[in-house]
Amino acid sequence: MPETNTFKPEEPALRAVMEMQFSMAASRVLASAVQLGIFSQIAAGHTTAAEIAKAAEASERGMQMLLDALTGFRLLNKDGGRYALTAVTAQFLVRESPQYAGAMLEGGGAHEMWNAWGHLTEAIRSGKPERETHVKEAAEEFFPNLVRSLHVMHSEPAKRLAAALAAGTTHKALRVVDVACGSGVWGMGIAAADRQARVTAQDFPKVLDLTREYLKRGGMEAQYDFLPGDLNEVDYGENRFDVALLGNICHGMGEQVSRALFARLSRALSPGGRIVILDMIPNDDRTGPVFPLIFALNMLLLTENGGTYTVSQYRNWLGNAGFQRVETADIGSHSPAIIGVK
């Protein structure tokens, strides 16, 4: 009599579900590797599990398992018993690299993010965040490590945004305000393309200390002015700027605060001035891409009113704030830049 068992453990759809259940392991493997300085240890010449474990003050047994997992994720190469960096890890995950992007995984920030996602079910039930990161005290503690990684991630898109805005191609030097600027990466793209541009960097005072570090490194300090304070309270003036940059800001503020800010920035822009929104943008049906949809849940966990918004929503809000035309520009990032023209 033939068997009637129809369960197929290798069914692709089921396998995808099972892998998703365990996908938190990838995040923890990467975070532990960064926190233990694994990539820097290998760059320094430690290549066996025993050597790396000793340099990292860790157990050889645990280190062997971690190194093999990193190899499985293609973050390391392995030849016999020796491990080597890939081109990607050498560039972005060695702490001494000028393009180091692992800062957001170091220290308490990674643990806080992990803990926040552990409260997702409760946050969905209550509609309230696990913690609030966008008030002044929390922001000045939370964002410096985050923006160090984001600076590396956004440096190339920032150059492409400057090209999309035709920075440096006309005789008129742009007057720019970079709102909640963080490292200043978006404004720096324009300042590099247009050496006559004047950029006003706005953020909380302690965050602006970090901005100054990046400006000094890029030799752009002379092009900058500073506007310290809460983005919802500072005075942007009237007819003062040609470009207003909102780099990954709106998702943390929510609809009401974003719309009020758009109106204030509309007044601050000269006729023909442009507001630029850079954010995680889902499609109009909110069926993808997956990253903006996941990031909306991240905002549920970390903010009172934040979320991710579609191009249609931004188009409507900007129109109500006095912007006559709304365009998009592909800057090689996860989402297009949204540009409103006054």
C-alpha positions, 0 to 999 in steps of 0.5 A, spaced: 500 500 500 503 506 498 504 511 503 499 517 504 504 522 508 504 528 503 508 532 508 515 535 504 520 538 509 523 541 503 517 544 500 520 551 498 515 555 501 515 552 507 523 552 507 522 560 506 518 560 512 522 556 516 528 560 514 524 567 516 523 564 523 531 564 524 533 570 520 534 573 527 541 569 527 544 573 521 543 580 525 546 577 531 552 574 527 554 580 524 553 584 530 557 579 535 563 579 529 563 587 529 563 588 537 568 583 538 572 586 532 573 580 528 574 583 522 579 588 525 583 582 528 583 579 521 586 585 518 591 585 523 594 578 521 590 574 526 587 568 521 586 562 525 580 561 530 585 560 536 589 567 534 583 571 533 579 568 539 586 570 543 586 577 540 578 578 541 579 575 548 574 570 547 573 562 547 576 558 541 570 554 541 565 560 540 570 563 535 570 557 531 563 557 530 562 564 529 567 564 524 564 559 520 557 562 520 561 568 517 564 564 512 557 561 510 554 568 510 560 570 505 563 575 509 569 571 510 573 566 506 576 560 509 582 556 506 584 550 511 584 553 518 585 560 516 580 566 515 581 572 510 576 578 509 572 579 503 573 585 499 566 588 502 568 586 509 575 589 508 572 596 506 566 597 510 567 592 517 574 593 519 574 599 524 580 602 521 577 603 514 575 610 512 569 607 510 567 603 516 560 602 516 559 598 523 558 603 528 551 602 528 552 595 531 557 597 536 555 598 544 548 599 547 545 601 540 545 594 537 542 591 543 537 597 544 534 596 537 534 588 538 530 589 545 525 594 541 524 589 536 523 584 541 517 588 543 513 588 536 507 584 538 506 589 544 507 595 540 502 592 535 497 591 540 498 598 543 500 602 538 505 605 542 513 605 541 517 601 546 521 607 546 522 614 543 528 616 540 526 623 537 526 627 543 532 631 544 536 627 550 534 620 546 536 623 539 543 626 542 544 619 545 542 614 539 543 618 533 551 619 533 553 612 532 547 611 527 549 617 523 556 614 522 554 608 519 549 612 514 554 617 512 558 611 509 551 608 506 549 615 503 555 618 500 555 616 493 547 617 493 549 624 496 553 625 490 548 623 485 543 627 488 547 633 487 548 632 480 540 631 479 539 638 482 545 641 477 549 643 483 555 647 480 553 647 473 550 654 473 553 661 475 548 661 481 551 659 488 546 655 491 543 656 498 541 650 502 539 648 509 540 641 511 534 639 516 536 635 522 543 634 518 546 628 522 553 627 519 551 632 514 552 627 508 546 630 503 549 637 504 556 635 503 554 632 496 552 639 494 557 643 497 563 638 494 559 639 487 558 647 488 564 650 492 560 657 492 554 653 495 552 656 502 549 650 507 546 651 513 546 645 518 541 644 522 540 639 528 541 638 536 547 641 538 551 635 540 549 632 533 552 638 530 559 637 534 559 630 529 557 634 523 563 639 524 568 632 524 565 630 517 566 637 515 573 638 517 575 631 514 572 634 507 575 641 508 568 644 507 567 648 514 568 655 510 562 653 506 557 652 512 553 656 517 550 652 523 542 652 526 542 648 533 536 646 536 529 642 534 527 642 527 520 644 529 522 650 533 528 653 529 527 659 525 528 658 518 526 665 515 523 667 509 525 666 502 532 665 504 534 658 501 534 655 494 534 648 497 531 644 503 534 637 504 530 632 509 534 626 509 531 620 512 527 625 517 520 624 515 519 617 517 521 619 524 516 625 525 509 622 522 504 626 517 502 632 522 509 634 524 512 633 517 506 637 513 507 643 518 515 642 517 513 642 509 509 649 510 515 652 514 520 650 509 516 653 503 516 660 506 523 659 507 525 657 500 525 663 494 520 662 488 523 656 484 526 653 490 526 646 491 525 641 497 528 634 497 525 628 501 530 622 502 526 616 505 524 609 505 518 609 500 513 604 499 509 603 493 502 606 492 499 599 494 504 598 500 505 591 497 513 593 497 519 593 497 519 590 503 525 594 506 520 600 507 514 596 509 519 593 515 521 600 517 514 602 518 514 597 524 521 600 526 518 607 527 512 603 530 517 601 535 521 607 536 516 613 535 509 616 537 507 617 530 512 615 525 512 611 519 513 610 511 509 614 506 508 613 499 510 618 493 502 619 492 502 621 500 508 626 499 505 629 493 499 631 496 502 634 502 507 638 498 501 640 494 498 643 500 504 646 503 505 650 496 509 646 492 507 647 485 510 641 482 513 634 485 518 630 481 522 624 483 529 622 481 533 616 481 539 617 485 541 609 486 539 608 493 533 604 496 528 609 494 528 615 489 529 622 491 522 626 492 523 633 489 518 639 490 518 645 486 515 652 489 
